[in-house]
Amino acid sequence: MADWLTLIPALVAIVVVLWRKEVILALLLSLCSAELLIFLQAGQGAGAGLLLDGGIQTLERIVAVTKDGDNARILMFSLLVGGLLAYMRDSGGVSATVKLLVDKGIAKSGRQAGLLTFFISSVTFIESNLSSLTAGISSRGLFDKFKMSRARLAYIIDSTSAPICIIILLNGWGAYILGLLSTYSLGESPVSVLIGTIPLNFYALFTLTVVLYTIISGKVYGPMRKAEQELHTLAAHTEIDVPPSKASFMLVPLFTLVASMIGFMLMTGNGRLVGGSGSQSVLYATTLACLVAYSMMLFSKRFKHQQLVDIGFKGMSELLPLVTIVLLSLALGSSLKLLGTGTFIASIVNDSLPLVLIPALLFLAGALISFTTGTSWGTFAILIPIGMPMVELLGLPPSLVLAAILSGGVFGDHCSPISDSTAVSSVASGCDLLEHVKTQLPYALFCGVLALLAFLTAGVLMI
């Protein structure tokens, strides 16, 4: 089978999303086409039963991804977030917290609400999902209060969490990348190479700059401006429609979420924060936060057990479409990995190329792989084994090459409608997934173009 055919599933997903505006349909058709190609790749032939076999394989692929512990934990965490959000909202805790922040002058304007969101995303750099989740939960009511769209909130948390995580690196991201670097002789230690990427991670730096500009200036452009006018939210109501009760109904579960996340990262990492499991920790922390919220509401005597069960399941049901998207995204990523889509794109870069162009081309390859597969970590796993041998053989600056790969992976992830981090940001902010992708895309592309020019310039100056 021709290598270029491995791009068909990604193209199907993009075309259907643009044509029908339905992410779930696009992911299903893309997954089916990927499984059909895998079936043909195995030499099964295009017989009469191809469609039946392809359909069965599609279902089995979806089942298979849930066998992976990390994937199952992501799906459970995504559902539990819905319950946690519902408890905070229906208890009146969100309304009370918004009132408290406004009365205390901590967030008495839209600009201050945006800066608070940016600050929360930045200080929870331990894990990107925790960063998006904490900032989104904290700020949904504030953005409603100051008539700012959920699309703007989704953009701020999505475009802050991953760039912050990939720059600060005292987290699972850093540990993962160090593990990928450990087998190469780069002339300096993997830690120093990784630290050297910080000033060269151009996409992350440009993105954080543009996020701060958006917050401070209050100006939005393109589809975001339309979203601001429509003030579209995922639900028909907002959190602040519920009469305020006590801020503790939101703040205590939220503090529990953050503090226990750190504790579970230490526990799963045997005392090392960067060695902890993000998927395990965020699931355990969300479960504990749900239990705390449930207990507080029960002991307040305002809610009965059955009411709380109904509230929790109603909150979960609100997120079922997004959880379905996460499930299908994981399945599609697994299929594309088996099909070799990312490897094919990467192989194009690995041909004879002018040395000064290698960082820029690795950045583009990373963006394409991440966009088509929906995973930045998977992109790192594909491209680092290609880029680091180039460093060894050709004497290229290791930090520049690595920074290009990291930047490309995050850039493509920000543009991709099938990325799990895009879905988590939509969940956390209460924004429709397609609206989030559409409104964030111009900002991501602008920063991506700047980063490409920066890597071209750095290639000329440093190689």
N, C-alpha and C positions, 0 to 999 in steps of 0.2 A: 504494500500500500504506500502511495506517495506521502512524503512527510507533510506536504502542505495541507493535506486533507485533515490533519490533526487540528487545524485552525477552525474547521467548520462548526463545531459546537459553540465556540466563543462567538463566532459571527452570527449564528442562529439566535443566541441569547440577546445580543446587541440589537439585531434587526427586529425581533419580536417586541422587545422593550420599547424601541422607538416607534414601532408601528401600532401596537395594541395597548401600550402603556400598562401592561400587566406583567409584573415581575414573576409571579408564581408560574404562569403559563410559559413565560420565556425560559425559566429555569428547567421546567419539566421537559419542554421540547429539546432544549440544549442537552439535558442529561440523556434523553432517549437517543439523540443523534450520536452522542459520545459512546453509548453502550453498543449501538449498531456498528460503529466503526471498530470498537474493540472486538466485537464478534467477528467482523470481517478480517481484522488484523490477525486473529487466531487461526485463520484459514478455514473457517466454518462454511464459507460460500454463501451466495445470495439465493438461497432456496425459498420455497413457498412459505416456510415457517419463520422467515427472518424477522418479520414484524412481531410475531408472537414471542420469539426468543428474545428479541430486543426489549419488549415490554416487561417480560419476566426478569431479565437482567437488570433493568432499571429499578424495579421494586427490590430486588436483592441487593443492589448497590446502596439503596436508601437504608435497608435493614443493616447492611454491613457497617455503615459509618457509626451506627449507634453502639456497635460492639466495642468501639474504641472508647476507653474511659474518659479521655479529655472531651471528646465530642458529646458523649452522653451528659457530662457535667455541664457543658455549655448550654445544652438544650434545657436541662433542669433549672439552671440558673436563670435563663431567659424567662421561663414560666414563673418562677418564684418572684422575680422582679415585679411582675404584674400584680401579684398579691401584696407585696410590700408597698408599692405605690398606692394601691387601693386603700390599704390600712391607713397610711399617712394622710391621704386625701379625705376619706370618709370620717376620720376621727376629728377633723377640723385642725389638725396639726400644721398642715401646709399653710392654710389661711392665717393661723396664729403666728407662724414663723415669719411670713411676709409682713404682717402688721408690726411684729417686733423689730424686724430689720429696718423698716421704714421709720418707725417711731424713734429708734435709737440713732438714726442718721447714718447707719452703715450702708444702706442701699436706698437712698431717697431720690434717685434718678435712674433713668435707663442706662446712663454711662456707668454709674457705680454698680448697678446690677451686673452689667457685662464684665466689669473689672473683677467683681467678686467671683463670677463664674470662671474667669481665666485663672484667678488665683487658686481656686479650689482644684481645678484641673491640673495646675502646675505642682501643687504640693502633694497630690496623690499619684505621683509618678511611679509608684511601686508596680502598678499593673495597669495596662491601658484600658481594660474593661472597667476596672474600679474607678479610674479617673473619669471616664465618660459617665458612668453610672452616678457617682457621687455628685459631680457638677450638675448633671441633668436633673436629678431629684431635687437638689438644693435650689435650683434656679427656675424651675418651671413656673411656679407661682409668681415669682418676681417678674418674669417676662410677660406673664398675663397682666400683672398689675400695671406695668408701664407700656402696655399695648405694643409689645415687640413680638414678632412672629416666632413660632416654634422652629421654623426653618433657620432663623438666625441663631437660635440656641443650639440646634443640632450642628450647624457649621462651626460655632465657637468651640464646642466640646470635642468634636471630631478632629478639628484642625489644631487643637491644642494637645490632646492626649498622646497620640502617636509621636508627633514631633518632639514633645517634651521627653517621652520615654526613650526615644532613640538618641537624644542629646545627653540626658543626665546619666543613663545607663547603669545606675545602681539598682538594678531590678532584673527580672527574668529575661528581658531583651538582651541586656549586657551579658548575662550568663550564657544564653543561647548562642550568641555570636562568638563569644570566647571559645565555646566548645567547638564551633565550626572552624575556628582559626588554629586550634591547638596542634594540628598535624602538619603545619607548614613551617618552613625555615625562612623567615621574612627579614632576617638581619636585626630584628629587635623583638622584644617580648610582645605577645598578643595584647597584653594590657596597654602598653604604650602605643601600639598601632591603633587600638580602639579609642584611646584618649585623643590621638591625633586626628580622628575623624570629626571631632566636635566643631572646630572652626571651618571645616570643609564640607559639612553636611548642609549644602546650600539650600536644598528644597525645604528642609525642616526650619532653617533660620529665616528664609523668606516667608514661609507660611506663618510662623509666629509673629513676624513683623506686620504682615497684612491683617492678621486677626486683631492685633493691638490697634492698628490704624482704624479698623472697622468699629471697634468698641469706642475708642476715644473720639473719633470724628462723628460717629453716629450715621455715617453715610453707607448706603448699600446700593448695589448695582445689579443690572440684568434681571434674571428671574427672581432674585431675592427681593428686589423692590416690589414686584407684583405680590409676592408672598406677604410682604409687610402690609400691603394694602388690604389683602384678603384676610390676614390674621388667621390662617387655616390651622386648625388643631386636629389631632387624631380622633378625639372624642367630641361629642356635641357640647360638652360643658368643660369648664376649666376647674382647676383645683381650688381657686379662690371663690368659687360660687358657694362652697360649703361654709357655713358660719364658723368663725374662729373659736377654738376652745383653748387648748394649752399648746404652746410651742414645743413642749417636751414630747408630745405625741409624734413629732417629726424628728426633733433634734436627738433624742435618746436613741431611737433605732438607727439613725444616720451615724451617730458616733459609734454605736455598736458595730455597724458595718465596717467602718474604716479601721477602728482599733482591732477588731477581731481578724480583719484581713491581714494586718501586719503580724498579729500573733500566729495565725495559721501559716503564713509564709515562713515564719521562723520555725514553726513546728515541722512543716513538710520539708524544710531545707536543713533539718538537723542543726538549728541554731544559726544558719547562714541565710540572711534575707534574700540574697541574689540567687540562692540555690533552691528556693521554694517553688512549689507548683502553683502557678497562677490559676489554673482551672479548678484545682481542688480548693484552694483558699477562698476564691470568690464564691464558690458554691456553699462552702461551710459558713462563710460570713453572711451571705444573703439569707440562708436558712435561720441562723441565729438571730439576725435582725428581724425576720418575720415573726419568730417566736416572741421576741421582746415586744414588738408592736402589738401582737395578739394579746399578750399577757397584760400590758398596760391598759388596753381598751377593755378587757374583760374585768379587771379589778377596779376600773373606774365606775362600774355598775351602770354605765350608760348603754352597754351592749351585752347581749347574751351570746352564748357559744354558737348557736345556730346562725345568728346574724353575722357573726364574724366569719364563719365558714362560707356563707353565701357571698360576703364581701370579697373574701380571698379568691374564691373561684371566679367571681365576676371580673376581678382584676386580671386573673390569668387568661380568661377568655378574650379580653380586650387585646392581648398580645399574641393570640394564636396565629394570626396571619404572618406576623413577623417571625415567630418561632418556626413556622413552616418554611419561610424564606431561608432562615439560618440552616435548617435541616437540609434543604435542597442544595444550598450553597456548599455545604460540607460534602454532600454526595457528589456534586459536580466537580469539586476540587479533587476528590479521590479518583474520579474517572479520568480527568484531564492529566493527572499525574501518571496513571497507568498508560494512557494513550501517548504520552510524551510531548504534549503541546509546549510546555515550558522548555524542555530540552531542545526542541526544534528551533524555537526563537533564539535561545542562547547560542546554538551552534552557528547561527548567522554571524554573530559577533566574533566568534572564535576563529574566523577565517583570516586571511592575510589583510591586515589593516595598518594604516599609518599610526605609529605609537601615540602621537599627540591626540588622536581622536578616540583612543580606547576608553578613557573615563566617560566621555560624553555618550559613547555607544553603549557602554555598560549601564549607564543611567537610563537610556532609552529602552534597552532590553529588559531591565528591571521593571520599568513602568509597564511595558507590554505584557510581561509574564504576570505581574501582580494584577493588572487590569483584567486579563482574560481568565485567571484562575481564582481571583478574589482573596489571595493570601500573600501578605508581605513576608511572613516567616518562611513559607514555602519557596518564595522567590530567592530569599537569602540562601536557602539550602541548595538551590540549583546554581546560582551564579557565583557564590564564593568559591566552590571547587573549580570554577572556570577562571575567575579573576586572580586568585592567589597563585596558581602556577604561572600565570603571566608575570606576576611580580617576581617570582623566583627566577624565571628564565630570561626575562627582558630587563630586569633591574628597575621596574617601575616603582614610583612612590607607593608603598603599601596603604598608607592612610587615605590617600587620594582615591585609589582604586576601590577600597572598601567603602569610603564615603559615597562614591557614585552608586554602588550597588544598594546601599542602605537608603539613599535618597530616592532612587528609582522605585524600590519596593514600596515605600510609604506613599509616593506620588501616585502610582497606579492603584494602590489600595483606596486612596481618597477619591479616585474617579470611578471606581468599580461599583456597579449596582449589586454585584453578587458577593461583596466582601462582608464577612461576619462583623467586622468592626463598624462598618457603615450601618448594619442592621442594629447593632447594640446602641449606637448613637441615636438612631431613630427611636428605639425603645425608650432610652433614657430621657429624651427630650419630648416625646409624644408627638413627633412629626411623621407624616407619611414618608415611607422610604423613598419613593420616586421623587417626591418633592425635595427631599434632602439631597439626593444625588443631583437633581437638576439645578438647585440653587447653589450648591457647593462647587459644581464643575467649573464655572468661569474663574473662580478664585484659585482653584487647584491648577487649572491650565495656565493661568497668568504666572503663578509661582513656578510651575514646571518649566515654562519657557525661560524665565530668568535663571533657573538652576541649570538648564542646558547650556545657556550662554556662559554661565560661570564655570561649568566644567570644561567647556571648550577653551576658555581663557586660562584656566588652571593647567590644562594639558599642555598648552603652549609654554607657559611660564615654568612649570615644574618638571617637564619631561625633556 
